[in-house]
C-alpha cells in the first residue's frame, strides 16, 4: 500500500468547516474521524473531558465625551462581565507597560495597541484599571476581507484578578486615539463555564513487541472563523493515513492514535489524555506529533524532543534518501508537550510554510493553499521513519527527555513563573 495524497485531500474536504472547541463543529469533526476509523475495521474510543466555554451575549464600546461615537468590538472571553449598563470612565491610552505609564491607568478604561500577554495583563489588573480595549489586525485590513478577532483569557492570565475587555480593529483603534476621547463606556455580557470536548483514540496492537507503544497525536479542532485546513486538519488526515497503513500491515510495536480536541484552548486534549491514562504512560516509548503539513511552498521540519542522537539519526536518514528537511532539537507548541512533561520523548513533524504563503487562525486557513502531492510527500517520510523504529530489534530511542528540553517544557507550561 502506498500513501495516497488524493485520499488525504478527500478527507480534508470532509473536515472543511469550523471546528471550535466544545461546539457542534468540533463534535462533527470527531464523528468524521471516528467513522473513518470504523471503516478500517477498528472501534474508536471517544474520551470526553471538560474544556472552557464562553459565549458573548453583548459587547459594546462607545465614546461618550466630548462627542458620541460607537465602535464595532468583540468581547474577550473569560474577562468577566461589565455592569448591566456598562462601565463609564475616563479614557487612557497605555503606551507601554512600564511603571510610569501604568501609574495613570487607575480608575480608567485603558487602550492597548496589540494583544496583552500574561505578565502585562497581571500588571494591568494590579494598576487598578477598570477595563481594557486591545486591537486586532493591522491598519491595512479591510472590514469585508477580515474578521474582528475574538480572544480568550486563560486561567494563567486571571490568577491574580480579572477586568472586562474588548477587541477593536486596528484601523478603528487609530481613529479612536486620533479623536482624543475623554470619556468612554464599555459593556460586556457573557456566560462563562465549561462544556464537553473529546479525544478520538484507537490503536493497532503490535505483533512482536506489543508492550512498546508509539503514540501518534494530531489535533482536529480549529479556532473561530477558521476552517483550519493547514492547522490542523492536515495533521489529522496524515495520521489517518498512517493508521490505514498499519491496519493493512500490522506493526511489530503497538501504534496508538490520539486525535485530540481543544488543542487551540491550550493543548487540553493531550493534557486530558495523559491525566486520564497515568497508569498506561510507562509503556509509551515515543510521541509522534503531526501539526500542519501540506502547503505548496515551505520546508518540512522535525523538532525533536529527545536525545541529540535522534537528530543525528534523522539527519543521516534524510541524507541517505535525499530528502530536504530541517531537523532540530527543540520543543514545539503542540500535543507532544504534555507527553514530554511526563518523561516521554517526542518528535514534532510539520511543514514550515514559506512566509506569506499561508495563514492560520483566521478565515484564510483554506484548503486551496495545500496540495495532495505535498501532503503525501511529508506522510511518506513520517511513515518510512516510523517503520524503521518499528522494525528495530531494540527500540532505538531512549525513553528520556533531555534536561534542556525539560527546562523549555517547564517554561512553556509556566511551572516556574519566578524564573
C-alpha positions in Angstrom: 0.0 0.0 0.0 1.3 3.5 -0.9 0.5 6.7 0.8 -2.3 8.4 -1.1 -2.3 12.2 -1.2 -5.6 12.1 -3.2 -7.2 10.1 -0.3 -5.8 12.6 2.2 -7.1 15.6 0.3 -10.5 14.0 0.0 -10.6 13.7 3.8 -9.5 17.3 4.1 -12.7 18.2 2.2 -14.8 16.4 4.7 -13.3 18.4 7.5 -13.6 21.7 5.7 -15.7 23.6 8.3 -15.1 25.4 11.6 -14.4 23.0 14.5 -14.4 25.2 17.5 -13.7 23.6 20.9 -16.8 22.4 22.8 -19.1 23.5 20.0 -21.0 21.4 17.4 -18.3 21.7 14.7 -15.7 20.0 16.9 -18.2 17.2 17.7 -18.9 16.8 14.0 -15.2 16.6 13.3 -14.8 13.9 15.9 -17.6 11.9 14.3 -16.0 12.1 10.9 -12.7 10.8 12.3 -14.5 8.1 14.3 -16.4 7.0 11.2 -13.2 6.8 9.2 -11.6 4.6 11.9 -14.7 2.3 11.8 -14.3 2.0 8.1 -10.9 0.4 8.7 -12.5 -2.3 11.0 -11.4 -0.7 14.3 -13.6 0.6 17.1 -12.6 4.1 18.2 -12.9 5.3 21.8 -14.5 8.7 22.3 -12.9 10.0 25.5 -14.6 13.2 26.8 -13.2 15.9 29.1 -14.3 19.3 30.2 -12.9 22.4 28.4 -13.6 26.1 29.0 -16.5 27.6 27.0 -17.8 31.1 26.9 -20.5 32.8 24.8 -20.5 36.6 24.3 -24.0 38.0 24.6 -23.2 41.6 24.2 -20.1 43.6 23.5 -20.3 47.4 23.1 -17.8 50.3 23.2 -18.7 53.9 22.8 -17.2 57.3 23.3 -19.4 59.5 25.5 -17.4 62.8 25.7 -16.5 65.2 24.3 -18.6 63.6 21.4 -20.6 60.4 20.9 -19.5 57.5 18.7 -19.8 53.7 18.8 -17.2 51.3 17.5 -17.5 47.7 16.5 -15.9 45.4 19.1 -15.7 41.8 20.1 -15.6 40.6 23.7 -12.7 38.9 25.4 -13.8 35.5 26.6 -13.4 34.9 30.4 -12.7 38.6 31.1 -15.9 38.8 33.2 -18.9 41.0 32.8 -19.2 44.8 32.9 -22.2 46.3 34.7 -25.6 45.9 33.0 -25.5 49.4 31.6 -21.7 49.2 31.1 -18.7 50.8 32.8 -18.2 54.5 32.0 -14.9 56.1 32.9 -12.1 58.3 31.7 -10.2 57.0 28.7 -6.5 56.3 28.9 -4.0 55.3 26.2 -1.4 53.0 27.8 1.6 53.4 25.5 3.7 50.8 27.4 3.5 48.6 30.5 6.3 50.4 32.4 5.5 51.7 35.9 5.3 55.3 34.8 2.6 54.6 32.2 0.7 52.1 34.4 0.5 54.8 37.2 -2.1 56.6 35.1 -4.3 53.6 34.5 -6.1 53.5 37.9 -9.9 54.0 37.6 -9.8 54.3 33.8 -10.7 52.3 30.7 -7.4 51.6 29.1 -6.5 51.2 25.4 -3.6 48.9 24.4 -2.2 48.6 20.9 -1.9 44.9 20.2 -2.7 41.9 22.4 -2.0 41.6 26.1 0.3 38.8 27.3 0.1 37.1 30.7 2.6 39.3 32.5 1.1 42.5 31.1 -2.4 41.5 31.9 -1.5 41.0 35.5 0.2 44.4 35.6 -3.0 45.9 34.2 -5.1 44.3 36.9 -2.8 45.5 39.6 -2.8 49.0 38.2 -6.4 49.4 39.1 -7.7 49.8 35.5 -11.4 49.3 35.2 -11.5 47.7 31.8 -9.4 47.4 28.6 -9.5 47.7 24.8 -7.0 45.8 22.7 -6.5 45.9 19.0 -7.0 43.2 16.3 -5.3 43.0 12.9 -3.3 45.7 11.1 -4.0 49.2 9.6 -4.1 47.5 6.1 -7.1 45.3 7.0 -10.4 45.8 5.1 -13.6 45.0 7.1 -15.1 42.9 4.3 -12.0 40.8 3.9 -11.0 40.2 7.6 -12.7 39.2 10.8 -12.5 41.0 14.1 -10.6 38.6 16.4 -12.4 37.1 19.3 -9.9 36.4 22.0 -10.0 34.5 25.3 -8.2 34.8 28.6 -6.9 31.6 30.2 -6.6 30.8 33.9 -2.9 31.8 33.8 -4.0 35.3 32.9 -6.6 35.7 35.6 -4.9 34.1 38.5 -4.5 37.5 40.2 -7.8 39.1 39.1 -9.8 39.9 36.1 -11.2 43.0 34.4 -13.5 43.1 31.4 -12.1 43.7 27.9 -13.0 44.0 24.3 -11.1 43.9 21.0 -11.3 46.6 18.3 -9.9 46.7 14.8 -6.5 48.4 14.5 -8.0 50.8 11.9 -10.7 51.8 14.3 -8.1 52.0 17.2 -6.1 54.5 15.3 -9.2 56.6 14.6 -10.1 56.3 18.3 -6.8 57.6 19.6 -6.7 60.4 16.9 -10.1 61.6 18.0 -8.8 62.2 21.6 -11.8 60.9 23.6 -12.2 61.9 27.2 -14.9 59.6 28.5 -15.9 56.1 27.2 -18.3 53.3 28.1 -17.6 49.6 27.8 -20.4 47.0 28.1 -19.7 43.3 28.1 -22.1 40.4 28.9 -21.1 36.8 28.6 -21.6 33.4 30.0 -18.6 31.6 31.3 -18.2 27.9 32.2 -17.2 24.5 30.8 -18.6 22.0 28.2 -17.5 18.7 26.8 -14.7 18.3 24.3 -13.4 14.9 23.1 -10.4 12.9 22.0 -10.8 10.1 19.5 -8.5 7.2 20.3 -7.7 3.9 18.6 -4.7 1.5 18.3 -3.2 -1.3 16.2 -1.6 -3.9 18.6 2.0 -4.8 18.0 2.7 -8.4 16.8 6.2 -8.7 18.3 6.6 -6.1 21.0 3.1 -5.1 21.9 4.3 -3.6 25.2 6.2 -0.9 23.3 3.8 1.8 22.3 4.3 4.6 19.7 1.7 7.3 20.0 0.6 9.4 17.1 -1.1 12.7 18.0 -2.8 15.4 15.9 -5.4 17.9 16.9 -8.5 18.3 14.8 -10.1 21.4 16.4 -9.8 24.9 14.9 -10.3 28.5 16.1 -13.3 30.8 15.4 -13.7 32.0 11.8 -11.2 29.3 10.6 -11.7 26.0 8.8 -8.3 25.1 10.0 -7.2 23.1 6.9 -3.5 23.7 7.5 -3.9 24.0 11.3 -4.6 21.1 11.7 -6.9 19.1 9.5 -3.7 18.4 7.6 -2.1 16.6 10.5 -5.3 14.7 11.2 -5.5 13.3 7.7 -1.8 12.5 7.9 -2.3 10.3 10.9 -5.4 8.7 9.5 -3.2 7.7 6.6 -0.6 6.3 9.0 -3.4 4.3 10.7 -4.6 2.9 7.4 -1.2 1.6 6.6 -0.7 -0.1 10.0 -4.1 -1.7 9.8 -3.1 -3.3 6.5 0.4 -4.1 7.6 0.3 -4.9 11.3 3.3 -3.4 13.1 5.8 -5.1 15.4 5.1 -2.5 18.1 1.7 -1.1 19.2 0.7 2.1 17.3 -1.8 4.2 19.2 -3.5 7.2 17.5 -5.0 10.1 19.5 -6.9 12.7 17.6 -7.1 15.5 20.2 -9.8 18.1 20.8 -9.3 21.6 22.2 -5.6 21.9 21.4 -6.3 25.5 20.5 -7.5 26.1 24.0 -4.1 25.2 25.4 -3.3 21.6 24.5 -6.3 20.5 26.6 -7.0 17.2 24.7 -3.4 15.9 25.1 -3.3 17.1 28.7 -6.6 15.3 29.4 -5.3 12.1 27.8 -2.1 11.9 29.9 -4.2 12.7 33.1 -6.7 10.0 32.3 -4.1 7.4 31.4 -1.4 7.8 34.0 -1.2 4.1 34.6 -0.5 3.4 30.9 2.2 6.0 30.2 5.1 3.8 31.2 4.7 1.7 28.0 4.7 4.7 25.7 8.2 4.9 24.1 7.7 7.9 21.8 5.1 10.5 20.8 5.0 11.5 17.1 3.0 14.7 16.7 1.9 15.9 13.3 0.7 19.5 13.2 0.4 21.4 9.9 1.5 19.8 6.7 0.7 20.2 3.0 1.4 23.8 1.9 2.7 24.2 -1.6 5.6 26.4 -0.5 7.7 25.6 2.6 10.2 23.3 4.2 9.5 20.0 6.1 10.7 20.2 9.6 11.2 17.9 12.6 11.6 19.4 16.1 13.0 16.6 18.3 12.1 16.5 22.0 14.6 13.6 22.6 18.3 12.9 22.8 20.5 14.6 20.2 21.3 11.1 18.8 17.7 11.1 17.4 18.5 14.3 15.5 21.7 12.7 14.2 19.9 9.5 13.1 17.2 11.5 11.3 19.8 13.8 9.7 21.6 10.7 8.4 18.4 9.2 7.1 17.2 12.3 5.2 20.6 12.5 3.5 20.6 8.8 2.7 17.3 9.2 0.8 17.9 12.8 -0.4 15.1 14.3 1.5 15.4 18.0 2.2 14.1 19.0 5.7 15.2 20.9 8.8 16.0 18.7 11.9 16.5 20.4 15.2 16.3 19.6 18.9 13.6 21.9 20.4 10.1 22.0 21.7 7.0 22.8 19.6 3.8 24.3 20.9 1.5 21.3 20.3 0.3 18.0 21.7 3.7 16.3 22.3 4.3 18.8 25.2 2.1 17.0 27.8 3.8 13.7 26.9 7.3 15.3 27.3 6.1 16.7 30.7 5.6 13.0 31.7 9.0 11.9 30.6 8.0 10.7 27.1 10.3 11.8 24.2 8.6 13.3 21.1 9.1 14.2 17.5 7.1 17.0 16.0 6.6 16.9 12.2 5.3 19.8 10.3 5.9 21.7 7.1 7.2 25.2 7.8 5.2 27.3 5.3 7.1 29.9 3.3 6.5 33.5 4.5 3.1 34.9 3.5 2.2 31.7 1.5 -0.5 30.5 4.1 -2.4 31.8 7.1 -3.6 30.2 10.3 -6.1 31.2 12.9 -8.2 33.2 10.5 -10.6 32.8 7.6 -7.7 32.3 5.2 -6.6 28.9 6.5 -8.1 27.3 3.5 -7.8 24.1 1.5 -6.5 25.8 -1.6 -3.1 26.5 0.0 -2.5 22.8 0.4 -1.9 20.1 -2.2 -2.3 16.3 -2.3 1.3 16.0 -3.5 2.7 17.9 -0.6 0.6 16.1 1.9 1.7 12.7 0.6 5.4 13.7 0.4 5.5 14.5 4.2 3.4 11.5 5.1 5.8 9.2 3.1 8.8 10.4 5.2 7.0 10.1 8.5 5.8 6.6 7.6 9.2 5.4 6.5 10.9 6.8 9.5 8.3 5.2 11.8 8.8 1.8 10.1 12.5 2.0 10.8 11.7 2.5 14.5 9.1 -0.3 14.5 11.3 -2.9 12.9 14.3 -2.2 15.2 15.4 -5.2 17.3 15.8 -2.9 20.3 13.8 0.3 20.4 16.5 2.9 19.3 15.2 5.9 21.2 15.8 6.1 25.0 12.7 6.8 27.0 14.2 10.0 28.4 13.6 13.7 27.8 16.9 15.7 27.9 17.3 18.2 30.7 17.4 21.2 28.3 14.1 20.1 26.8 12.6 19.6 30.3 13.6 23.2 31.1 11.9 24.5 28.0 8.8 22.5 28.6 8.6 23.7 32.2 8.9 27.3 31.0 6.3 26.7 28.3 3.9 25.3 31.0 4.8 28.1 33.4 5.8 25.7 36.1 8.4 28.1 37.5 7.0 31.6 36.7 9.5 33.2 39.1 12.4 32.3 36.8 
